[in-house]
Amino acid sequence: ASADVVISNCVINFCENKAAVFAEARRVLALGGRIVVSDIVAFKPVPPAASDALCEVTGCRNGIASVRDYERMLHECGFARVSIEQKTLYTNEVLHEKAQRKGRMPAYETAIAAKAGATCGSAIVTAFANK
């Protein structure tokens, strides 16, 4: 309960237990402190058939949390005033560029075949330690 700010630059999507990450961030934050996260989130439901392929293309090793899941986990850990601001929507074109650059075209083709384009993207997540 002594830090004013916790920041994370697109690594929470590597964690198996995202809620535990948020609980630890809340533990170190003073009342009124804030967490600011850049991460990949699902803005729409990701088709189940595309989940693994989409994670491979985007680099999310342990799944892409939805906006609703992010909000729920943060609230359950004692955060308030949760804000999730979309920065980049991963359209088919954006996913194609990422897959090409990373040599992951088969995963891209699987994701696109399952209509996963424009379901996720990068966001800035902000929340304040409430209790």
DANOR-V243063 format. One record per pair of residues at least 6 apart in sequence whose C-alpha atoms are under 8 Angstrom apart, sorted by sequence separation. I is the first residue (numbers start at 1). GAP is how many residues later the second one is. If there is no record, write none. Layout:
I | GAP
I | GAP
//
This chain:
12 | 6
15 | 6
55 | 6
74 | 6
99 | 6
111 | 6
55 | 7
75 | 7
55 | 8
74 | 8
99 | 8
12 | 9
55 | 9
96 | 9
99 | 9
25 | 10
52 | 11
71 | 11
51 | 12
96 | 12
95 | 13
67 | 17
6 | 19
40 | 20
92 | 20
45 | 21
42 | 22
44 | 22
95 | 22
6 | 23
41 | 23
42 | 23
43 | 23
5 | 24
40 | 24
41 | 24
42 | 24
43 | 24
1 | 25
3 | 25
4 | 25
40 | 25
41 | 25
42 | 25
92 | 25
1 | 26
2 | 26
3 | 26
4 | 26
13 | 26
41 | 26
91 | 26
92 | 26
1 | 27
2 | 27
3 | 27
10 | 27
12 | 27
13 | 27
90 | 27
91 | 27
1 | 28
2 | 28
4 | 28
5 | 28
6 | 28
7 | 28
8 | 28
9 | 28
10 | 28
11 | 28
90 | 28
91 | 28
1 | 29
4 | 29
5 | 29
6 | 29
7 | 29
8 | 29
9 | 29
10 | 29
89 | 29
90 | 29
1 | 30
3 | 30
4 | 30
5 | 30
6 | 30
7 | 30
8 | 30
9 | 30
10 | 30
89 | 30
90 | 30
5 | 31
89 | 31
90 | 31
89 | 32
90 | 32
88 | 33
89 | 33
87 | 34
88 | 34
86 | 35
87 | 35
88 | 35
86 | 36
87 | 36
58 | 37
86 | 37
87 | 37
57 | 38
85 | 38
86 | 38
84 | 39
85 | 39
58 | 40
84 | 40
85 | 40
57 | 41
58 | 41
83 | 41
84 | 41
57 | 42
83 | 42
84 | 42
82 | 43
83 | 43
82 | 44
83 | 44
57 | 45
81 | 45
82 | 45
14 | 46
15 | 46
16 | 46
81 | 46
82 | 46
13 | 47
14 | 47
15 | 47
57 | 47
80 | 47
81 | 47
13 | 48
14 | 48
56 | 48
79 | 48
80 | 48
13 | 49
14 | 49
79 | 49
80 | 49
13 | 50
57 | 50
79 | 50
80 | 50
13 | 51
22 | 51
26 | 51
56 | 51
57 | 51
78 | 51
79 | 51
13 | 52
22 | 52
26 | 52
78 | 52
79 | 52
26 | 53
54 | 53
74 | 53
78 | 53
19 | 54
23 | 54
53 | 54
54 | 54
18 | 55
19 | 55
22 | 55
53 | 55
53 | 57
54 | 57
19 | 58
53 | 58
50 | 60
51 | 60
50 | 61
49 | 62
50 | 62
54 | 62
50 | 64
49 | 65
50 | 65
50 | 66
47 | 67
47 | 68
47 | 69
46 | 70
46 | 73
44 | 74
45 | 74
46 | 74
44 | 75
43 | 76
44 | 76
42 | 77
43 | 77
42 | 78
43 | 78
41 | 79
42 | 79
40 | 80
41 | 80
40 | 81
41 | 81
40 | 82
41 | 82
39 | 83
40 | 83
38 | 84
39 | 84
38 | 85
39 | 85
38 | 86
39 | 86
37 | 87
38 | 87
36 | 88
37 | 88
36 | 89
37 | 89
35 | 90
36 | 90
35 | 91
36 | 91
34 | 92
35 | 92
34 | 93
35 | 93
34 | 94
35 | 94
33 | 95
34 | 95
32 | 96
33 | 96
32 | 97
31 | 98
32 | 98
30 | 99
31 | 99
29 | 100
31 | 100
26 | 103
//
